[in-house]
Amino acid sequence: SQTIHQWPATLVQPVGSPLSLECTVEGTSNPNLYWYRQAAGRGLQLLFYSVGIGQISSEVPQNLSASRPQDRQFILSSKKLLLSDSGFYLCAWTPGRGGYTFGSGTRLTVV
Amino acid sequence: DQQVKQNSPSLSVQEGRISILNCDYTNSMFDYFLWYKKYPAEGPTFLISISSIKDKNEDGRFTVFLNKSAKHLSLHIVPSQPGDSAVYFCAASLIGGNTGKLIFGQGTTLQVKP
């Protein structure tokens, strides 16, 4: 069966520090992978998606970047965090189209 | 540009009654719609979906209705239970391509009172 792992669960980082969130999927190959963010009081905003290794599409210009170094690994990064980067970050995968399976999320607080 | 809108941020209903959550969309190229349920500090979980070729899909206590002419879908929960209290997101997928991108609404917080 397929599983998705996302870590860490919570993170408190100072403004200006770097960020690296990791997501891995097991039990499938060549998944479509996604990073979403839920800011306080807001919906789910698509940040990045990837349909294959090294293929990254950015939906929203921002302080973040994403990479897919391996088929089932998706990384969200920032060189210098801003206060506005605080939020709940979710990784998700799908075999192509249809419903997503989400990870458990990372609560990021930038102080 | 919010292509998927959930205009009611919150809804409160009594246990046993019907909960109706609404969602509107603007892009006529959406061909697949989904509802997700989210508890605090957890990832959303898939609830029910509907293809644009249908107008109704039912799964147990959950029914989704699609009105394409009005670009409107709704989720009915009957009967509502306290465990249904959560944030509900509707989402839509575009025709064509294999990116599988979903566009989500802002969410509606449902509270079911015992």
Chai-1 contact restraints between the chains, C-beta under 6 A:
chainA,res_idxA,chainB,res_idxB,connection_type,confidence,min_distance_angstrom,max_distance_angstrom,comment,restraint_id
A,N32,B,G100,contact,1.0,0.0,6.0,A-B,restraint_1
A,G43,B,F104,contact,1.0,0.0,6.0,A-B,restraint_2
A,G43,B,G105,contact,1.0,0.0,6.0,A-B,restraint_3
A,G43,B,Q106,contact,1.0,0.0,6.0,A-B,restraint_4
A,G43,B,G107,contact,1.0,0.0,6.0,A-B,restraint_5
A,L44,B,F104,contact,1.0,0.0,6.0,A-B,restraint_6
A,V51,B,T99,contact,1.0,0.0,6.0,A-B,restraint_7
A,L90,B,G43,contact,1.0,0.0,6.0,A-B,restraint_8
A,T94,B,G100,contact,1.0,0.0,6.0,A-B,restraint_9
A,G96,B,N98,contact,1.0,0.0,6.0,A-B,restraint_10
A,G96,B,G100,contact,1.0,0.0,6.0,A-B,restraint_11
A,R97,B,G100,contact,1.0,0.0,6.0,A-B,restraint_12
A,G99,B,L34,contact,1.0,0.0,6.0,A-B,restraint_13
A,G99,B,F46,contact,1.0,0.0,6.0,A-B,restraint_14
A,F102,B,G43,contact,1.0,0.0,6.0,A-B,restraint_15
A,F102,B,P44,contact,1.0,0.0,6.0,A-B,restraint_16
A,G103,B,G43,contact,1.0,0.0,6.0,A-B,restraint_17
A,S104,B,G43,contact,1.0,0.0,6.0,A-B,restraint_18
A,G105,B,G43,contact,1.0,0.0,6.0,A-B,restraint_19
